[in-house]
Amino acid sequence: MTKHYPGEPKPSYVTPWDETPEWEREAAAAVYGQVRDFIKISDGHATRLTREQKGRFVAICWTAQMFKHFEDPKPGYVADWADLPAWQQETDADIFERIEQTV
């Protein structure tokens, strides 16, 4: 079942994996690894974080990747948690929880 959030991303933000630019796939893989390692290092207790805390962690990891891949990233790429649209906050929390299921 697909979740839908208010103010969802523009259709251009949703791209099949095979059509996603290499830098973005590398960034996504790095974030996956950071979340996976964070869960493992906590002996699984990171699952006790709130949904917001989980989303914030993903957002911070992603922001670091944006600074890695862009000298001067667009402000929306590196926005603070409070400035992210609700759909992005929810998606980031979903990402963490999905990774939890694989660890």
C-alpha positions as CSV (number, residue, x, y, z in Angstrom):
1,M,0.0,0.0,0.0
2,T,1.4,3.4,-1.0
3,K,1.1,6.2,1.6
4,H,0.0,9.6,0.5
5,Y,1.0,12.8,2.3
6,P,-0.3,16.4,2.0
7,G,1.7,18.4,-0.5
8,E,3.3,15.4,-2.1
9,P,6.4,15.9,-4.2
10,K,6.3,17.0,-7.8
11,P,6.1,14.1,-10.2
12,S,9.6,15.0,-11.4
13,Y,10.9,14.1,-7.9
14,V,9.8,10.5,-8.4
15,T,12.1,8.6,-10.7
16,P,12.6,4.9,-11.4
17,W,15.9,3.7,-9.8
18,D,17.4,2.9,-13.2
19,E,16.8,6.5,-14.3
20,T,18.2,8.0,-11.1
21,P,21.5,9.9,-11.6
22,E,24.6,8.0,-10.3
23,W,25.4,10.6,-7.7
24,E,21.9,10.3,-6.2
25,R,22.1,6.5,-6.1
26,E,25.5,6.7,-4.4
27,A,24.0,9.2,-1.9
28,A,21.0,6.9,-1.2
29,A,23.3,3.9,-0.7
30,A,25.4,5.9,1.7
31,V,22.3,7.0,3.7
32,Y,21.1,3.4,3.8
33,G,24.5,2.3,5.1
34,Q,24.5,5.0,7.8
35,V,21.0,4.0,9.0
36,R,21.8,0.3,8.9
37,D,25.0,0.8,10.9
38,F,23.3,3.1,13.4
39,I,20.6,0.4,14.1
40,K,23.3,-2.3,14.4
41,I,25.5,-0.2,16.7
42,S,22.6,0.5,19.0
43,D,22.0,-3.3,19.2
44,G,18.6,-2.7,17.7
45,H,17.5,-0.2,20.3
46,A,17.3,2.6,17.7
47,T,13.9,1.1,17.0
48,R,12.8,2.8,20.2
49,L,13.3,6.3,18.7
50,T,10.2,8.3,17.8
51,R,9.2,8.5,14.2
52,E,10.3,12.1,14.1
53,Q,13.8,11.2,15.5
54,K,14.1,8.5,12.9
55,G,13.1,10.9,10.1
56,R,15.5,13.5,11.4
57,F,18.4,11.1,11.3
58,V,17.7,10.2,7.7
59,A,17.4,13.9,6.8
60,I,20.7,14.8,8.5
61,C,22.5,11.9,6.7
62,W,21.0,13.1,3.4
63,T,22.0,16.7,4.0
64,A,25.6,15.5,4.5
65,Q,25.5,13.7,1.2
66,M,24.2,16.9,-0.5
67,F,27.2,18.8,0.8
68,K,29.4,16.0,-0.4
69,H,28.0,16.0,-4.0
70,F,27.4,19.7,-4.4
71,E,29.7,22.7,-3.7
72,D,26.7,25.0,-3.3
73,P,23.5,22.8,-3.0
74,K,20.0,24.3,-3.5
75,P,18.6,25.5,-0.1
76,G,15.8,22.9,-0.4
77,Y,18.4,20.1,-0.6
78,V,19.9,21.0,2.8
79,A,16.9,22.5,4.6
80,D,16.6,22.0,8.3
81,W,14.0,19.5,9.5
82,A,11.5,22.1,10.5
83,D,11.7,23.6,7.1
84,L,11.1,20.3,5.2
85,P,7.6,19.8,3.8
86,A,5.5,17.3,5.7
87,W,5.7,14.7,2.8
88,Q,9.5,14.8,3.1
89,Q,9.5,14.4,6.8
90,E,7.1,11.4,6.6
91,T,9.1,9.9,3.7
92,D,12.4,10.2,5.7
93,A,10.7,8.4,8.7
94,D,9.4,5.7,6.3
95,I,12.9,5.2,4.9
96,F,14.3,4.6,8.4
97,E,11.5,2.2,9.3
98,R,11.9,0.3,6.0
99,I,15.7,-0.1,6.7
100,E,14.8,-1.3,10.2
101,Q,12.8,-4.2,8.6
102,T,15.9,-5.3,6.7
103,V,18.4,-5.3,9.6
